[in-house]
């Protein structure tokens, strides 16, 4: 769980680090931030708040912020044009880390009927049942305490119920 949080924090940490260094350099050199940097830093602050609150909205919001910074004159640093390429590269890293959830949410808008959605959920449920079938009740309880998708939790609950009924 902690490793997952660290992995999720990498893009945000990189941007935060460079922004902080840029702030110190700007203070040292007497540079005054204009509205472009202030807007970017406010968006970065909001992203940090979303991350710290544990909201899954963070990954989408931060991806949009990185795209905005990549293709507009706002920047996290005092050096606007130098960081646009860096922001785009960090966006690619962020998209790679969250590729599954970002692409699922992007392409789920193209799903036409409810039957296909139900079919997809059932397939996910069966996948999790197969993967978790060898777990003992103690391991199932540990897994249930983790942050899992709903299909995985349902599969674990069903397996737990079956195993408890077999033992009694």
Secondary structure, DSSP 8 states (H G I E B T S, - for coil): -HHHHHHHHHHHHHHHHHHHHHHHHHHHHT----HHHHHHHHHHHHHHHHHHHT-THHHHHHHHHHHHHHHSS--SSS-HHHHHHHHHHHHHHHHHHTHHHHHHHHHGGG---HHHHHHHHHHHHHHHHHHHTT--HHHHHHHHHS---HHHHHHHHHHHHHHHHHH-
